Amino acid sequence: MPSFSRPLSRLALPALLLLAAPGAVFAGDHHCRVPMADWQPRAAVQALAEAQGLTVRRIKIDDGCYELDARDAEGRAVELKLDPATLEVLKGEIEEDDDRHEHGHGD
């Protein structure tokens, strides 16, 4: 299991997401049931994302988990669902570059 005490390389983020996917499927519906007293602060989520080379657009709470919307160094949208106590990636997705142009930003 990856440790978040030190930054991963940018190449490690896609690999991390691939490794997280099977665990996310095993976890079922992606609901986090962690007492608020055990949650990491939002600043820790922000720091984790920045250490991975991500630019944070939004951090919100969804189904009791942190949900992070960010952009990677190549400008691709990255969505992560994190366990609020451990900041372990439960679910993740990286959208390809051409997806950015489907929302009315074209020429």
N, C-alpha and C positions, 0 to 999 in steps of 0.2 A: 504494500500500500504506500503511495507517495506521501512524503512528509512535506508539510507546508511551512516548516520552520526555516527553509531556505528556498529562494526563488528557483523555479524550473526554467529551462530555456524556452524560447518561443516555439521551438520544434516540439517540446514536450507537451504543450497544451493540447494539440490535436490527439496525441497518443493518450493523454490523460482522459480526454473525452471518450475515446474508444474503450478504454479500460473501465470507465464509469458506466457505460451503457449496460453491460450484462448485470452489474450490481443493481442498477436502477430497475431493470426488468424484474429482478428477484425481489426488490423492495416493494413491488406492487404499485400502489396508487400514488406514490411520492408524497405522502403526507408525513410531516415531521411532528413528532409528539414529544417535544422537549420543553421542560419548564422554563419560563422566561428568565428565571434566575441563573440558568445554565447557558444562556445565549452569549455568543461572542458579540461585541459591539459592531455597529455598522462600519466604524472606522477600520476594524480588522478585515471586513469584507473588501473595503476599498483598497487597503494595503495589499491584500492577497492578489487582487486583480491587477493592480499596478505592478507588482513584482513579477507577474506573468506577461507584462508588456501590453496589458489591456487598458483602454480608455473607457472609464465607467460612464455610462449614460444614465442609468437608473438602478437603484437598489430598492426592492420592495419585498413585502412578505406575501407569500402565496401558499395556501394549504399548510401553514405553520413552518414553512421553510423560507430561507432567503432566496430570492430570485434576482439574478444579476443580468442586466442588459448592458452590453459593452461592445466595443470595436477592437479588433486586433490591429497589429502594425500594418497589415495590408488593407485595412478598412472594412474587413468583413464583419458582419454582425455576429456576435457571440452571445448565446443565452445559456446561463448556468442555473441550476437549482442546487442549493447548498444546504447541508445539515447545519442548523444554526449554532450548535454546540461545538462541533468539530471542524466545520467549514469543508467537510468532505463533499466532493462533487457527486450528487445523486443522479443528475441528468444533465446532459449538455448537448448543444447544437452549434455548429458553425455554418453560417449561410455562405454560399459562394458569391463571388463578386457580382455576377450578372443579376442576382436577385435584388440588388440595391436599386436597379433601374426600373423595376416593375411597379413602383409606387408613385408614378407621375413625375419622376425626376429626369425623364428623358429629354432629348433635344426637341 
